[in-house]
């Protein structure tokens, strides 16, 4: 048995206490505990503690410190269970204590993958250009169960997707005037897929812009790309061979034969 001889407040943390014990008629430092544990176990001067109780108090305090560490990590934003688990492992919390801390966080309402997933979907929908498939991928990477992730992305409706994709497409079309309309559409389709929008939304958004093709802009793009090809090939090619090279280059860039023939007639000798 060991008797508590003194309890002092730590200088760096007023909520933690050092416990001193009498061992073999000599006072020595025993261990430290958080204020909550001090109160819970009624620790006081003169109390006798056996070795198993001391060990249990140390273990409980370690768990409490890990729990506080996790709470601080959660204070910045919501986290998934996997994120908390990985963080505690990174902080070298004892392996057998990690699931105990995670379970306590869940029981006390600090951890909930369903709420975390819904919150992340709303945030990504409102603050980024990501589509639901990319958000779902992010949820899975954060350890959210598949069924929970699939339920959460239902918050990202068709209307939400369409509005976001359509605005992004409109902005990109205005800034991409040096490419053919067909090439722009192909590039937009690929990027929308990479951003995680669903196929039905991509198809509907792009079908709308097919009616917005501007012939003047298309001709300006033909001239821009055609003149680049003319400068590139005119040093080595002349006559029909030069025309053939330019025609092939413009066709690969998505321009119509009508525009290509007009460029050849007006710009190539």
C-alpha positions in Angstrom: 0.0 0.0 0.0 1.1 3.6 -0.6 -0.4 6.7 1.1 -1.0 10.0 -0.6 1.2 12.6 1.1 0.7 15.6 -1.1 -1.3 16.7 -4.1 0.0 19.7 -6.1 -1.2 21.6 -9.1 1.0 21.5 -12.2 2.6 24.8 -13.2 1.8 24.4 -16.9 -1.7 23.1 -16.5 -4.0 24.1 -13.6 -6.3 21.3 -14.3 -3.7 18.6 -13.7 -2.4 17.4 -10.4 0.8 15.7 -9.2 0.2 12.9 -6.7 3.0 12.2 -4.2 3.1 8.9 -2.3 4.7 7.6 0.9 6.7 4.5 -0.1 8.8 2.9 2.7 8.5 6.0 4.8 9.9 8.2 2.0 7.9 10.7 -0.1 8.2 10.2 -3.8 6.4 11.4 -6.9 3.8 8.8 -7.8 1.8 9.9 -10.9 -0.3 12.7 -12.3 -4.0 12.9 -13.0 -6.5 15.3 -14.6 -8.9 17.2 -12.3 -11.9 15.1 -13.5 -10.2 11.9 -12.3 -9.1 13.5 -9.0 -12.7 14.3 -8.3 -14.1 11.0 -9.6 -11.9 8.9 -7.4 -11.9 11.3 -4.4 -8.1 11.4 -4.3 -6.9 13.3 -1.2 -4.1 13.5 1.2 -3.9 10.5 3.5 -5.7 8.1 1.1 -4.2 4.6 0.9 -3.8 3.2 -2.6 -2.7 -0.4 -3.6 -0.6 -1.0 -6.7 -3.4 -2.2 -8.8 -5.4 0.9 -8.1 -2.5 3.1 -8.9 -2.0 1.3 -12.2 -5.7 1.7 -13.0 -5.6 5.4 -12.2 -2.6 5.8 -14.5 -4.3 3.9 -17.3 -7.5 5.9 -16.9 -5.6 9.2 -16.9 -3.8 8.1 -20.1 -7.2 7.4 -21.8 -8.4 10.8 -20.5 -5.4 12.6 -22.0 -6.0 10.8 -25.3 -9.7 11.7 -25.2 -8.8 15.3 -24.6 -6.3 15.2 -27.5 -9.0 13.9 -29.8 -11.4 16.5 -28.7 -8.9 19.2 -29.5 -8.4 17.7 -33.0 -12.2 17.7 -33.4 -12.4 21.3 -32.4 -11.2 22.5 -35.8 -13.8 20.6 -37.9 -15.8 17.4 -37.9 -13.9 14.2 -38.4 -14.6 10.6 -39.5 -13.9 7.7 -37.2 -11.0 6.7 -39.4 -9.5 10.2 -39.2 -9.6 10.1 -35.4 -8.3 6.6 -35.3 -5.3 7.5 -37.6 -4.6 10.7 -35.7 -4.4 8.9 -32.3 -2.1 6.2 -33.9 0.0 9.0 -35.3 0.2 10.6 -31.8 1.4 7.2 -30.5 -1.5 6.5 -28.2 -1.4 3.0 -26.9 -3.0 0.6 -29.4 -5.4 -0.9 -26.9 -6.6 2.6 -25.9 -7.4 3.9 -29.4 -10.7 1.9 -29.7 -11.7 2.9 -26.2 -11.2 6.6 -27.0 -13.1 6.3 -30.3 -16.0 4.4 -28.7 -16.2 7.1 -25.9 -16.3 9.9 -28.5 -19.1 8.1 -30.3 -21.1 7.4 -27.2 -20.8 11.1 -26.1 -21.9 12.3 -29.6 -18.6 13.8 -30.7 -18.1 11.2 -33.5 -20.8 10.3 -36.1 -19.9 9.2 -39.6 -23.4 9.8 -40.9 -23.4 13.4 -39.7 -19.8 13.9 -40.8 -20.7 12.6 -44.3 -23.7 14.9 -44.7 -21.7 17.9 -43.5 -18.9 17.2 -45.9 -21.3 16.8 -48.9 -23.0 20.1 -48.0 -19.6 21.9 -47.7 -18.2 20.5 -50.9 -21.4 21.3 -52.8 -21.5 24.9 -51.6 -17.8 25.8 -51.7 -16.1 23.7 -54.5 -16.7 22.7 -58.1 -16.6 19.0 -57.2 -19.4 16.7 -58.3 -21.0 14.0 -56.1 -18.9 11.2 -57.4 -15.7 12.9 -56.4 -17.2 13.8 -53.0 -18.2 10.2 -52.5 -14.6 9.1 -53.3 -13.4 11.6 -50.7 -15.8 10.2 -48.1 -14.6 6.6 -48.8 -11.0 7.7 -48.5 -11.8 9.2 -45.1 -13.1 5.8 -44.0 -16.9 6.4 -44.2 -18.7 3.2 -45.0 -20.0 2.8 -48.5 -23.7 2.8 -47.7 -23.3 5.9 -45.5 -21.4 7.7 -48.3 -24.0 6.7 -50.9 -26.8 8.1 -48.6 -24.9 11.3 -48.0 -24.4 12.2 -51.7 -28.1 12.0 -52.2 -28.1 15.5 -50.7 -26.3 16.5 -53.9 -29.4 16.7 -56.1 -29.7 16.6 -59.9 -30.6 20.3 -59.8 -27.6 21.2 -57.7 -25.3 19.3 -60.0 -26.8 20.9 -63.1 -26.6 24.4 -61.9 -23.0 24.1 -60.8 -21.9 22.3 -63.9 -23.8 24.7 -66.2 -22.2 27.8 -64.6 -18.7 26.3 -64.8 -19.2 25.3 -68.4 -20.4 28.8 -69.3 -17.4 30.4 -67.7 -15.0 28.0 -69.4 -16.6 28.6 -72.9 -16.0 32.3 -72.5 -12.3 31.8 -71.7 -11.5 29.2 -74.3 -12.0 31.1 -77.6 -8.9 29.8 -79.3 -10.2 26.2 -79.6 -12.8 24.8 -81.9 -16.3 24.4 -80.4 -16.2 20.6 -80.7 -12.8 20.5 -79.0 -14.1 22.7 -76.2 -17.1 20.5 -75.7 -14.9 17.4 -75.6 -12.6 19.0 -73.1 -15.5 20.2 -71.0 -17.0 16.7 -71.0 -13.7 15.1 -69.8 -13.2 17.7 -67.1 -16.7 17.4 -65.8 -16.2 13.6 -65.6 -13.0 14.2 -63.6 -14.8 16.6 -61.3 -17.2 13.8 -60.4 -20.5 14.9 -62.1 -22.9 12.1 -63.1 -23.3 11.1 -66.8 -26.9 12.3 -67.0 -26.0 15.8 -65.8 -23.0 16.0 -68.1 -25.1 15.0 -71.1 -27.9 17.4 -70.3 -25.6 20.4 -69.7 -23.5 19.8 -72.9 -26.7 19.3 -75.0 -27.8 22.8 -74.0 -24.6 24.5 -75.1 -24.7 22.9 -78.5 -27.3 25.5 -79.4 -24.9 28.3 -78.3 -22.2 27.9 -80.9 -21.0 31.3 -82.0 -20.0 31.3 -85.7 -17.9 34.4 -85.3 -16.0 33.0 -82.4 -15.5 29.7 -84.3 -14.1 31.5 -87.3 -11.7 33.5 -85.0 -10.5 30.2 -83.5 -10.0 28.7 -87.0 -7.9 31.7 -88.0 -5.9 31.6 -84.7 -5.1 27.8 -85.0 -4.7 27.9 -88.8 -2.1 30.7 -88.6 -0.1 28.7 -86.0 -0.1 25.7 -88.4 0.8 27.9 -91.3 3.8 29.3 -89.5 4.8 25.8 -88.4 4.6 24.0 -91.8 5.4 26.8 -94.3 9.1 26.5 -93.7 9.2 23.0 -95.1 6.1 22.6 -97.2 4.7 24.5 -100.2 1.6 24.3 -102.4 -0.7 21.2 -102.1 1.5 19.6 -99.5 1.2 22.7 -97.2 -2.6 22.9 -97.7 -2.9 19.2 -96.9 -0.9 19.6 -93.6 -3.0 22.5 -92.5 -6.3 20.9 -93.4 -5.3 17.7 -91.4 -4.2 19.8 -88.5 -7.4 21.9 -88.3 -9.5 18.8 -88.7 -7.8 17.1 -85.8 -8.6 20.3 -83.7 -12.3 19.8 -84.4 -13.1 22.4 -87.0 -15.6 21.8 -89.8 -14.6 21.3 -93.5 -16.5 24.5 -94.3 -14.4 26.6 -92.0 -11.2 24.7 -93.0 -11.7 25.3 -96.7 -12.5 28.9 -96.1 -9.2 29.4 -94.2 -7.2 27.6 -96.9 -8.8 29.8 -99.6 -8.2 33.1 -97.7 -4.9 32.5 -96.0 -2.9 29.9 -97.9 -1.4 30.6 -101.3 
